[in-house]
């Protein structure tokens, strides 16, 4: 068997096996979530955050959560068993970049009626992204193109900008420590559900939109530092509740 053929068969095996990874817990009629993490970069504790988010979601008894770092799963036939993909990593390191075919698979997945939730780093646009990836998200961080997105770590006043949306209905304003992306590069109309106030201006930090037959929701906040003493923003109850509700909405489930 040639080396090329062995490599092809190995890649095919990975693609077929990846979507069969078991969720940690089974929930009758629970929404099936693929939590697409992206390794351990030197400034984001993605693996630690993925485990925390899995625990938070499973404790609601609404979701079955499977964690995966290999974006090859996006091209596997079994991807459609998931109701929503939750992406938490910026994927700019070479081994985690999304290939063209992986991007097309993700866009097809959402366009066909599934959900996609982007937490913090995933909305950092890559120069290799297809234009439709920006349409999928609506707003991205980028230091190429215009405007040059800015970043600020701080404790921000958070406002519920649209109190009538299912994600935010009944929620109150709060303060939250996190990393703000502002002066985002925006495609189309962006309707903020939640904003953060900085330098006298309200910046969008969570929004939702339709993409084809599917749903997309993006949270700018969610930065988890690498130090063992760094607290994850998801440990902050008001923010945690917002994210759980946003994922439920994106998965097409009842928002509680």
C-alpha positions, 0 to 999 in steps of 0.5 A: 500500500502506498504512503499516499493511500495509507494517508487517505485511509487514515484521514477518512477514518478520522472523519468517520469516527470524529462525530461518533464521540460520545457525550458525557451524559445522555439527556432524553430529547436533549439538544445535541451540542458539538463543542468545537474547541481549539487547543491550548494557545499561549493566551487562551485556556481553551481546553479548561474553558471547554470542560467548564462550559460542558459542565455548565450546560450538562447541569441544566439537563437540557443538553448533551455535549461532545467536545472536539478540537479537530475541525475535520469533524465538520466534514463528517456525515454525522455532523448533522446529528448535532443541533448546534455547534459551539465554537470557542477558539480563534483557530489561527494557529496553523494546526487549527486553521479552518480549511476551505472545505471545513468552512464550506461544511460549516456554512452548509450546516448552518444554512441547512437549518442548524445552529452556530454559537461563537464564543469570544475568540472564534470571531477573530477573522482569519485572512483565509476565511471565505467572505460568507464566514463574515456573513455567518457571524455578522461582526468580527475582530480583525487587524486587517481591513477597516476598522482596525478592531480594538481590544480592552480588558476591564470591568464593564457595565452591561446593558440589555439592549433588546429586552424582548428577545427570547435570549434576554427577556427578563434579564437585568443589566449587570457589570462584568469583567472580560476582554472587549472587542470594539470597532468590530468589522460588521457585515450587514445589519447587526442588532445587538441584544446586549452591549458593553459601555466603554469610553462613553459608547455602547458596543455590541457584545452579543447578537443573534441573526438568521443564516439561511434556514439556521441561526447564529449567535455571537458573544464577543465576551468569554476570554479565559486567561492561561494562569491557574488563578485566572477566573473564567468569565463563565464563572460569573453567574449573570454572564453564564446564564446569558450564554446558556440561554443564547445556546438554547435559543441557537439550538432551537430549544426553549429558553429557560 
